[in-house]
Amino acid sequence: MRRGRRVVTILGWVAGAAIVVVLGLRLAAPRAMAPARCADPVAAKAAGDALLASRDETVVIVIAHPDDVEWWAGGTAGMLARANRVVLVVGTSGEKGDSGLVPGLGSIREGLQRAGGEILGYGDIVFLRNPDGGLAESARFPSQVDAALARYEPAIVITFDTEREASGYHHVDHEAAGRVAEAAARARGGVTIYFMHTSAPDVLVDYAPVREEKAQAFAKLTSYHDLTPVIGPLSGWASGLLGSSAPTYGSKASYPEVDVAFGEVFRRVVVPAK
């Protein structure tokens, strides 16, 4: 009997510790993934304004999971969607999010991505449905991205930076998405690549006009966390205690020197036409 009680007690402590760790990671993540600073904010802001001056272009954003773009580039996507066609290419459906504790999570996250896309104004969303966590091993992923670029013929590609990746958070699927998208864009030519989650940003986009839309889309895309047993309700309770300090915008950079309170940063690479 005592042995059984001891086992139950140990399991209880382990479960409690796991919950604390997950809650801590979830609430501390925005600070851990704070964007790198632009060396020249004036020049970076000018480059961001030039990007937002795009009209009637096609923008293809290649990511690994639903909510990736809303975290790092949702404001930029929303701003570009006002005058351009924004197409989202999603490598996996994120079915292993929150340790796979939510049944049917891939379908749920696809639905949330569609809802977030409506808020921000995406023109199309392509779900490639490769295995979550296995994007780097997917033999078909490169050809899928090649086909997407051939179909939509973008002038602008947004994806993860792998050559100059920012510190604080590294995900094998994000890195695979960035590598494949960059290779496909360079092979195609005639595009400008904007790398998000970069350690060397030289573009600053002011997304203040769509800050509420980004917040709404971000909240929608991350609401699947609430479905996770035990951790979901506790996380919501902890976020409520934090109040205004709780994360609501994903990545957000402030540059008072150039009057930007809601900014997203990128590294720009121009790929000449073939």
C-alpha positions in Angstrom: 0.0 0.0 0.0 2.8 2.4 1.0 4.6 1.6 -2.2 1.5 2.4 -4.3 1.0 5.7 -2.5 4.7 6.6 -3.1 4.3 5.9 -6.8 1.1 8.1 -6.9 2.9 10.9 -5.1 5.9 10.7 -7.5 3.7 10.7 -10.5 1.8 13.7 -9.1 5.0 15.6 -8.6 6.2 14.8 -12.1 2.9 15.9 -13.6 3.0 19.1 -11.6 6.5 19.8 -12.6 5.6 19.2 -16.3 2.7 21.6 -16.0 4.8 24.3 -14.5 7.5 23.9 -17.2 4.9 24.1 -20.0 3.2 27.1 -18.5 6.5 28.8 -18.0 7.6 28.2 -21.6 4.3 29.3 -22.9 4.2 32.6 -21.0 7.9 33.4 -21.3 8.2 32.5 -25.0 7.5 36.0 -26.4 10.4 37.4 -24.4 12.7 34.6 -25.4 11.9 35.2 -29.0 12.2 38.9 -29.0 13.2 40.1 -32.5 16.8 41.2 -33.1 17.4 44.9 -33.5 18.1 46.7 -36.8 21.6 48.3 -36.9 20.2 51.3 -38.9 16.6 51.9 -38.0 16.2 54.8 -40.4 17.4 52.8 -43.4 15.4 49.8 -42.2 12.2 51.8 -41.9 12.8 53.2 -45.5 13.2 49.6 -46.7 10.0 48.6 -44.9 8.1 51.5 -46.4 9.3 50.4 -49.9 8.0 46.9 -49.3 4.6 48.3 -48.2 4.5 50.4 -51.4 4.1 47.2 -53.4 0.9 47.1 -55.5 -0.7 44.3 -57.4 2.1 41.9 -56.7 1.9 38.3 -55.5 3.5 37.5 -52.1 4.1 33.9 -51.2 4.8 33.1 -47.6 6.3 29.7 -46.9 6.0 28.5 -43.3 6.1 25.2 -41.4 3.0 25.3 -39.2 -0.3 27.3 -38.8 0.4 30.4 -36.7 4.1 30.8 -37.8 3.4 33.8 -39.9 1.0 35.4 -37.4 3.7 35.3 -34.8 6.6 36.7 -36.9 5.1 38.5 -39.8 1.3 38.7 -39.4 1.3 42.5 -39.4 3.4 42.6 -42.6 1.1 40.1 -44.2 -1.9 42.0 -43.3 -0.5 45.3 -44.6 0.6 43.7 -47.9 -2.8 42.1 -48.3 -4.4 45.5 -48.6 -3.0 46.0 -52.1 -1.5 42.7 -53.1 -2.3 39.0 -53.3 -0.9 37.1 -50.3 -0.6 33.4 -50.5 0.3 31.2 -47.5 2.0 27.9 -48.1 1.9 25.8 -44.9 4.3 22.8 -44.8 2.6 20.8 -42.0 -0.7 21.1 -40.2 0.9 21.2 -36.7 -0.8 18.1 -35.5 1.9 17.5 -32.8 1.4 20.8 -31.1 1.1 20.7 -27.3 2.7 17.2 -27.4 -0.2 15.8 -29.5 -2.6 15.8 -26.6 -5.5 17.2 -28.6 -7.2 14.6 -31.0 -7.6 15.8 -34.6 -5.4 18.9 -33.9 -4.1 19.1 -37.5 -7.6 19.7 -38.8 -8.4 22.1 -36.0 -5.3 24.2 -36.7 -6.0 24.3 -40.4 -9.5 25.7 -39.6 -7.9 28.3 -37.3 -5.4 29.2 -40.0 -8.3 29.8 -42.5 -10.0 32.0 -39.9 -6.9 34.0 -39.2 -6.3 34.3 -42.9 -9.7 35.9 -43.3 -8.9 38.4 -40.6 -5.7 39.4 -42.3 -6.9 39.2 -45.9 -4.9 36.3 -47.4 -5.8 35.5 -50.9 -5.2 31.8 -50.7 -3.9 29.2 -48.2 -2.2 26.0 -49.4 -1.9 23.1 -46.9 0.9 20.7 -47.9 0.2 18.3 -45.0 3.6 16.9 -44.4 4.3 15.2 -41.1 4.7 17.7 -38.2 8.2 17.5 -37.0 9.4 15.7 -40.1 9.5 18.5 -42.7 13.2 18.1 -43.2 12.8 14.4 -44.0 9.9 14.9 -46.4 10.9 13.9 -49.9 8.0 15.7 -51.5 8.3 19.0 -49.7 10.8 20.7 -52.1 8.7 19.8 -55.2 5.6 21.0 -53.4 7.2 24.4 -52.8 8.6 24.6 -56.4 5.1 23.9 -57.7 3.6 26.6 -55.5 6.1 29.2 -56.8 5.5 28.1 -60.3 1.8 28.4 -59.9 1.6 31.8 -58.2 4.7 33.4 -59.7 5.5 35.7 -56.7 7.6 38.8 -56.8 8.0 38.6 -53.0 8.7 35.5 -50.9 8.7 35.6 -47.1 10.1 32.7 -45.1 12.4 31.8 -42.2 16.0 32.8 -42.1 18.3 29.8 -41.8 21.7 31.4 -42.8 21.3 34.2 -40.2 18.8 32.6 -37.9 17.9 34.6 -34.7 18.7 33.2 -31.3 16.2 32.1 -28.7 14.1 29.5 -30.6 15.1 26.9 -33.2 12.7 24.5 -34.8 13.8 21.9 -37.3 10.5 22.4 -39.3 11.1 26.2 -39.5 14.6 25.7 -40.7 13.5 23.2 -43.3 10.8 25.6 -44.5 13.4 28.4 -44.8 16.0 26.3 -46.6 13.5 24.9 -49.1 11.8 28.2 -49.8 15.1 30.0 -50.3 16.4 27.3 -52.7 13.2 27.4 -54.7 13.2 31.2 -54.9 16.8 31.4 -55.9 16.3 28.7 -58.6 13.3 30.7 -59.9 15.0 34.2 -59.8 13.4 37.5 -60.2 12.1 37.6 -56.6 12.9 39.5 -53.4 13.1 37.3 -50.3 12.3 38.7 -46.9 13.6 36.5 -44.1 11.8 36.5 -40.7 13.3 35.3 -37.4 16.6 36.8 -38.4 19.6 37.9 -36.5 20.6 40.5 -39.1 17.4 42.5 -39.9 17.7 45.4 -42.3 14.0 45.9 -43.0 11.5 47.4 -40.5 7.8 47.2 -41.3 5.4 49.4 -39.4 2.2 47.4 -39.0 0.4 49.8 -36.6 -2.6 50.2 -39.0 -3.4 46.5 -38.7 -2.2 45.9 -35.2 -5.7 44.9 -34.0 -6.2 42.5 -36.9 -2.8 40.9 -36.1 -3.8 40.6 -32.5 -7.1 39.0 -33.4 -5.5 36.5 -35.9 -2.7 35.7 -33.4 -5.3 35.0 -30.7 -7.4 32.9 -33.1 -4.4 30.8 -34.3 -3.1 30.1 -30.8 -6.5 29.3 -29.2 -5.9 25.6 -29.8 -3.7 25.7 -26.6 -7.0 26.1 -24.7 -8.0 22.6 -25.8 -5.0 20.9 -24.1 -6.1 19.0 -21.0 -5.3 20.6 -17.7 -2.5 22.8 -19.2 -4.9 24.8 -21.4 -7.2 26.1 -18.6 -4.3 26.8 -16.3 -2.5 28.7 -19.0 -5.6 30.8 -19.6 -5.9 31.5 -15.9 -2.2 32.5 -15.7 -2.5 34.8 -18.7 -5.5 36.4 -17.0 -3.4 37.2 -14.0 -0.7 38.8 -16.1 -3.3 41.1 -17.7 -1.8 43.6 -20.1 1.7 42.0 -19.9 0.3 38.8 -21.4 1.5 38.1 -25.0 -1.1 39.3 -27.6 0.9 40.3 -30.7 3.5 37.6 -31.1 6.7 39.3 -32.4 6.6 43.0 -31.9 9.5 45.5 -32.2 9.4 49.1 -31.1 11.6 51.8 -32.5 10.7 55.2 -31.0 13.5 56.9 -32.9 11.6 56.3 -36.2 8.1 56.5 -34.6 7.4 52.8 -34.9 5.5 51.2 -31.9 4.4 48.1 -33.8 7.1 46.7 -36.0 8.3 43.5 -37.6 11.8 43.0 -38.9 13.3 41.1 -41.8 16.5 40.5 -43.7 16.1 41.3 -47.4 17.8 39.4 -50.3 17.2 40.4 -53.9 17.5 37.5 -56.3 18.1 38.7 -59.9 16.0 37.4 -62.8 17.5 34.5 -64.7 
